[in-house]
Amino acid sequence: MRSILFILIFVISSPYKLYSQKLSFDKENSKTRNKLEQFLKQNNVPGMAVTISHKGSIIFSEGFGYTDLINKTKVDPSKTKFRIASITKTITAATLGKLVELDSIDFDKTANFYLDSLPKKKYDFTIRQLGGHVSGMIRDPSEEKFNSSYSRKDFYRVFSLDELEFEPSTKIQYSNYGYKLLGLIVEEKCEMSIVECQKKYVIDKLGIKNTLPDRGIYDSSTTKFHSICNKQVAISPPAKCSFKYAEGCYLSTSEDLITLGNSYLYSNRILNRETLKQLIKSQHLKNGDKTNYGVGFFSSTDYYGNYYYGHEGRYVGGLSLMYIYPKEELVVVCLINLDLIDKDLKSFMQEILFRYIDKIHNNS
């Protein structure tokens, strides 16, 4: 554990410009290109974008396949916007982190402290517990799946009916519901909408122009979204996003997300070193078990034993992945315009990254 904390402290406090050594990844990039082309065909993926950076500089960024199977528009990693799904939670977490730095929010205060009209539950839970999926809340509001009219105005009524499933910090259970609540708390403290606050404290801070909420109106640079219907790739049904901007429902490019990922690797681009550590460091259950999730970020070791953190996502018409390897100063983003594939994307991307990590270790 100490070694992981040392890596985090060292990397997020060290600007990448201090490094002068330049590695050539030509061989690794060639193998990556071949593997991704095979992956696209084997999984009937219409299109994908993959971008990799090392020490803050992009070393691989390519699009594969098409944004539109009819017009055969090619994917461009700098322009093509995909659904990033739950990678959005990292943006919400970073926004929360900024409010902590501004002394507007305390991770260890309860949700009811900030929203006094919030119906009380059997147990109180904190901002940190909400952000780490250990609050006891169910995955989604009980009416959201079955009531197509469920919206922001229904939140308090439905929240009063939905009971906690367990005592906070006795289990981990992924909860979009918890992030909806975090979004309301952010809005209360920002005195603006969640998307305006995310834009002010994260998106505009980084100057990323192609990262925006999915409002259902798409320009020519937005990919079509695809699902599997009767074992065939088809256009996805519309996604309802109006009350999901804290948990998901953002669009972005792989190159924008590389910039975002590097802001989670190096301090003072959005957040200071201590705040980043709080977001990334795994929480613990009351029995002492690690959850491998901090606030908005999972943290773990990959199949090969290398420590990394980040997030994955899946939503209507899209799959997403952002991994950050602090020791190697490596960031990878993969975006796909299909929401279901046969192959495990996580293990596949770890296999891709192993070559880069091996090259970095052998030249360190």
NULOTOR-699876 format. One record per residue (C-alpha): x, y, z; residue in three letters. Coordinates in pm, whole numbers, plus 50000, padded with zeros to 5 digits. Layout:
! residues N
XYZALA;...
! end
This chain:
! residues 364
500005000050000MET;502855023850084ARG;504405018249741SER;501135027149568ILE;500785058949773LEU;504375068049692PHE;503625064149321ILE;500575086549353LEU;502405113149554ILE;505375113249315PHE;503455113948989VAL;500665138049067ILE;503145163049203SER;505635160148913SER;504915179548594PRO;505695158048292TYR;507735186048130LYS;510575177348366LEU;511235145748167TYR;513525147647870SER;513845111047774GLN;511885101947463LYS;511005066047387LEU;510035053347046SER;506885032147051PHE;506775024946677ASP;506854987046719LYS;504264987646995GLU;502015010646793ASN;502194987746490SER;501144957946700LYS;498394978346864THR;497054988946524ARG;496894952746407ASN;495244940846729LYS;492614968246714LEU;491804961046350GLU;491314924346438GLN;489204933746740PHE;486934955346524LEU;486224926846281LYS;485884899146538GLN;483354918446747ASN;481364934846465ASN;482184969046608VAL;481104997146374PRO;483745021646498GLY;486175029546777MET;488825054646877ALA;491895046947088VAL;494355072547221THR;497405065947441ILE;499715091147606SER;503065087447783HIS;504395114548013LYS;501625137447893GLY;502335134147519SER;500175114247279ILE;502065084147140ILE;499155066746964PHE;495825080746846SER;493785064546573GLU;490225058446465GLY;489005024746337PHE;485895017146140GLY;483015040946088TYR;480785065146273THR;477985057246029ASP;477615023645857LEU;475505038345577ILE;477675067745476ASN;480935050545588LYS;482215081445768THR;485575073145923LYS;486275077446294VAL;488615106146381ASP;489985104646740PRO;490315142446756SER;486795150046631LYS;484445120146660THR;482295122646973LYS;481165090547143PHE;479065084147452ARG;481505081547741ILE;478935067247986ALA;480275063948343SER;483615080448273ILE;481375110548343THR;481545100948711LYS;485185111648716THR;484105146248598ILE;481535147948877THR;484145136049126ALA;486625162449007ALA;483915189049039THR;483255177449394LEU;486985178249461GLY;487165214249344LYS;484295223649575LEU;486175206749860VAL;489225228049780GLU;486975258749788LEU;485645248150131ASP;482125245049991SER;481865207550049ILE;483355183550303ASP;483665147350187PHE;482765135250537ASP;479605155750589LYS;476285138350527THR;474025143650228ALA;471315156950465ASN;473745183550588PHE;473695199050239TYR;470095190850145LEU;467985195550455ASP;464825187050260SER;466205152650172LEU;464085125650341PRO;465965108950625LYS;466935072250602LYS;467665046050866LYS;471365054350830TYR;473135086550745ASP;475715085050466PHE;478445108950366THR;479515125050040ILE;482535101850039ARG;480305071050082GLN;478025082549800LEU;481015088349573GLY;482455054149658GLY;479245033849607HIS;479125023049972VAL;476145044350085SER;473655015450074GLY;471655030849789MET;470295008749512ILE;471725010849161ARG;468955032149006ASP;465795049149134PRO;462995023649158SER;460785042448912GLU;463435052048660GLU;463375019748458LYS;459635015248455PHE;458325050948452ASN;459375068548133SER;458335101948283SER;460675098948584TYR;462625131548607SER;464265155748845ARG;460895166248992LYS;460245130349100ASP;463545126249285PHE;462495135249640TYR;459195116149621ARG;460855084549492VAL;463825088249726PHE;461455087850023SER;460145053949903LEU;463455037349815ASP;465075022050121GLU;468785016450170LEU;469784980650100GLU;472524978650363PHE;474304998550633GLU;476775022650472PRO;480345009650431SER;479374973550497THR;479184965350124LYS;479984981349791ILE;477164983649537GLN;477485004449224TYR;474895032149232SER;473955057048962ASN;471305068249212TYR;474055079849446GLY;475565101149172TYR;472205117049096LYS;472125127749459LEU;475705140449439LEU;474655160849136GLY;471915177549338LEU;474395185649614ILE;476815200449361VAL;474015221949220GLU;473105234049568GLU;476665244749643LYS;477475258149295CYS;474165276349262GLU;474055264948901MET;473175233148710SER;475425202648734ILE;476555206848372VAL;477375243648426GLU;479405234848734CYS;481225206048559GLN;481985229848273LYS;483295257348500LYS;485555236348720TYR;486705208348488VAL;485925211448117ILE;486725248248064ASP;489715245648295LYS;491265220448054LEU;490115237547736GLY;488545205947598ILE;486025216947335LYS;484475183647234ASN;483275172547577THR;479645181647635LEU;476355168547773PRO;474275145947549ASP;471125166147482ARG;469925144847192GLY;470915169646921ILE;473985157846730TYR;476315174346483ASP;478125157346194SER;481085148846421SER;478985127946658THR;478985090746588THR;475815070946537LYS;475065048546836PHE;474605011246790HIS;473134981646978SER;472624944946900ILE;469104936946782CYS;468224901446673ASN;471944893546663LYS;472544922246421GLN;474124956446469VAL;471404982946456ALA;470915019446547ILE;470255022646919SER;466965035447058PRO;467035071347189PRO;468665076347527ALA;466945096447797LYS;469605118747949CYS;467945149248103SER;468575138248464PHE;471745117648421LYS;474555142848381TYR;476195135548716ALA;476355098148648GLU;476765096648268GLY;475295110647947CYS;478325129847826TYR;479855129747479LEU;483565132947412SER;486455123447186THR;489285100247281SER;491775128947255GLU;489725151247483ASP;489575123247736LEU;493345118647718ILE;493645154747830THR;491145147548107LEU;493015115948208GLY;496305134548232ASN;494655160048460SER;493985130848696TYR;497635120248667LEU;499325153748724TYR;498295177549001SER;497285213948963ASN;495665210448624ARG;492305208048797ILE;492995196349151LEU;495835197649397ASN;497825167149499ARG;495955160049823GLU;492515161849660THR;493565138449379LEU;494795113549639LYS;491405114649812GLN;489585106949487LEU;491875078649384ILE;492655061149712LYS;490505030349773SER;487905032350046GLN;487575004950306HIS;484544987050441LEU;483904985050814LYS;485444950150819ASN;488664964350676GLY;488254951250320ASP;489324974250038LYS;486624983949788THR;489114992549510ASN;487075024249454TYR;487745059149585GLY;485415087649484VAL;484595085049115GLY;487615062949040PHE;488345026049076PHE;491905016649164SER;493414982249129SER;496154961548969THR;495804946948622ASP;496274910748516TYR;500034916348502TYR;500264931948847GLY;500574968448739ASN;498744994548948TYR;496245016848769TYR;493075036948825TYR;490325051748611GLY;486835042448500HIS;484855022448247GLU;481375028148113GLY;478525013747917ARG;475345030947805TYR;472935029447513VAL;475075028247199GLY;478485030247357GLY;481325014947557LEU;484115035147716SER;487345029947908LEU;489945053148061MET;492945038148246TYR;495735057448414ILE;499025040448511TYR;500815064948744PRO;504165047048775LYS;504535044848397GLU;502795078648338GLU;500645061248081LEU;497025070147999VAL;494745051547758VAL;491245059247634VAL;489075036147425CYS;485655046347292LEU;483315023447098ILE;479985031246929ASN;478434997447019LEU;477114988947366ASP;477704951347372LEU;480624930247252ILE;481634894047304ASP;485214900947413LYS;486114914747755ASP;487274949947670LEU;489094953848002LYS;491394923847957SER;491894931847589PHE;493094967247661MET;495334955047943GLN;496924931347693GLU;497474960647455ILE;499014982047728LEU;501334954747853PHE;503654960247557ARG;503974997347633TYR;504494991148004ILE;507134964947931ASP;508954989247701LYS;508845016447966ILE;510094993248242HIS;512944980248027ASN;514095015647950ASN;513715030848293SER;
! end
